Amino acid sequence: VSADKAELRLFLCCLFWAAKRMRIANIRLTYWEVTGIMSEDKKLGLGSVVSISVGLVIATSCLVSLGQGAGTVGVVFIFSMIIACLLNMTTVASLSELNAIMPNTTGGLAQYTLACLGPFPTLISMVGGYLLCNILSSGVEASIFSYAMAQTIKLPVPSIAYTLIMTIVIMIANLRGVDMFAKIQDLVAFLLVGSMIIMGLIGMLKLGTGQVVSQPYTMATKPSELFSATATAFWLFIGAEYVIPVSKSVKNAKRNVPLGMIIGLALICGVQSIMVFGFHNYTPWQELMDSPAPHLLYGENLLGSAGKIWMTLVAAL
């Protein structure tokens, strides 16, 4: 009991070697699996979990959905966002419970579905729920990002070049391992959330250099429109569950994984609510709804060309 980690690791190694020499049946552990229990370096804390949740949820398409939702029903879109946020919290709570029950299963929804329902429902859920959605959403993300960069940076290069450069950067970061990924996500989440809060507060407090717009707080004429907007708001919170695959590298995963995802969702809801108030003061609802890049429209109306460049950087994050 009083042995330190190195001595205990040596003891386990010797015990494993002796068991193999004695040909004890059903020995399936390797040396690395035995010593890995003791040498595992859990590098990610609660802050990193929150950063990953926020960084993987808030994307360019979320800013577009936020602008279109607010442009459709007005400031009351915040209530739709709260409903969608609570629904997504129940989802991450369920996934956290499954992760606690099966901590060695880090494949996420696919492996949980396989354990519960079998291979065929898993195939259907993965093809329909992940493969097709990711193919379509990735194309949307890439096109919106390249459009924003091409509109802001006037260079004689095709817009797809920006997407290719960003893909290479992300690929290199992921190949460097979970530690590098976590450091980048911490930085991205800090800059992303910080920028959105500042831009939102400038708009909400009417501190921008652009023309303040006078318009109603709500565009909805009946409660059913508010609930219909919940479908749009739901897209603002999808992705927090992607923390599950890195749960093995999280300190005190049973506590930090669910808590980090829930804090991340609440933080996203609060930040985007501030942005909606900024939209109300500087961007006409109809223009916001019709714009292919409402975040760029808001940034330009708020602070001119500087705001447009700022929102382009936010979208790039």
Salt bridges, closest charged atoms under 4 A:
GLU40 OE2 - LYS42 NZ 3.07
ASP179 OD2 - LYS183 NZ 3.61
